[in-house]
Amino acid sequence: MRRSALLLLLLTAAAGAVALLHSRDMRAHHARLADATVTATALGPVAHASGGAGPVVLAIHGAGGGHDQGRLLAEAFLPPGHRWIAPSRFGYPGTPLPADASTAAQADAFAALLDALGIEAVTLVAMSGGGPPALHFALRHPHRTRALVLISLAPYAPLTAEAQELPLPIWLYDALFATDLPLWALHRLAPRALAPVFDAQPPTTAKEAAFLDAMLAAFLPVTRRRAGLANEGAAIDPAAAIDPAAITAPVLILHARDDRLAPLATASFTAQAIPGAELVTFPSGGHLLLGHHAAARDHIAAFLHRHSPAETPR
């Protein structure tokens, strides 16, 4: 009985320590999300982070993200001399899920945010699931779209997600994103073990390693992102079909050939349909283009220099 009591005491102490650690870590994650501005727009509140100076770029995050992931996207891929604004899409931290949460409505919410901020025209840099609403923005607000950069573009209607070859079964993704605890535990014990979940290949530089670690952390807290994750299917809703051939803005598409989350076929289809679109593919790199960030930044810098020139730093 003494041994049983001691074992129970040790288990209780361990559980208490884990609970305290979990609570402390989650408070830190929630505090990180508080570092954003929530702007009231004609279409509802939109949370966003911002930084830099110069012509404005909207940095649109992918699935499971938020304004914090958009910040990482802007810092990793944008050249100096641009002001970036990274909004949370519908259902992600700080931006509620409205009754109409279609990708077209999300594009209009971006426009409403620009109205509230007094900004007329922007370039959009969108990653993965941020691509479909960015395409809708270019279609619905062509006069406000200077240029469009699409990184690891996710499928959108009339395409489907059938060509995806997910690294893990879909039920395991559902389990990981059911509550904060599973993802937190994995991130605590072995954060890089999460990399294959998001089709992230080994980074090749210290800068890429820091980007990967920050991206993995930016999926927490899951509970602040579940509504947005549940809404990602809006992109392949037939009612929200996109005609890329009608887009008139300059478009650059960057995609890895081995991307398992967003099939290359989506990027190829889009590039072929949009008049004058540029498609740059990398032989490897996975969904996050790891191993090719420097080359991707160079391509984006050259593209923006032609279509959204930056201000000369003073």
C-alpha angles and dihedrals in degrees: 000000000000091000092047091050091048091049091049090049092051092048091049091049091048092049090049092050091050091048092051092048092048091049093049094048094047091050088055092050092049090048090053090055090053089068092090141085122245110209123195110228135178087261099045138281120323123192117214144167122214144186146151129050135256134050110006123255124188107216107204117198129220133238115315092018137102137181089313092059090045089055090055090049092052094045093047101046111020121092119229119274099058133102110224129201117192112195126191110241121229112306095013127112111313097357116091125221107252128208089259103047097162121138088248090055089048090055090052090050089056088053091049089052090053089050091053091048094046094243120142108187136013145176114239124218109187132178128206110311090016089068100077096055089044090054089049089051091054089050098043098036106030094154089058096048115090095172142333130227117189120193120191090345114215121223119274135181130311080036121065135213093247093107092060116113100196116205089228135029113273092242090062091054088050091052094048092051098040094094138351095259104074095048092041092052093050092045090050097047101037115354095180089055085074092060096089089052088067096036090251115160124206111290117241100205137040089247092054091046090054090048092051094048091049092047092052090050090048092070088071133121090042092186090066091055106039096096090053092046091051088053097052090096088071088083092067096040105126088222089064097051116159125215103207091185088072094060112109101180121099109267133200120187123194120190141159117231091222096051107139098183098051113028118229088234089075092056092045093049091049095046092050093049100047112076110244095359116158119223120196116184130189122207092228141359103108123225095327095046090235111181091031106061094112092051091045091052090050092052092047093047092052092046094049091046088060099040108020107023115203126230116258109254114242 
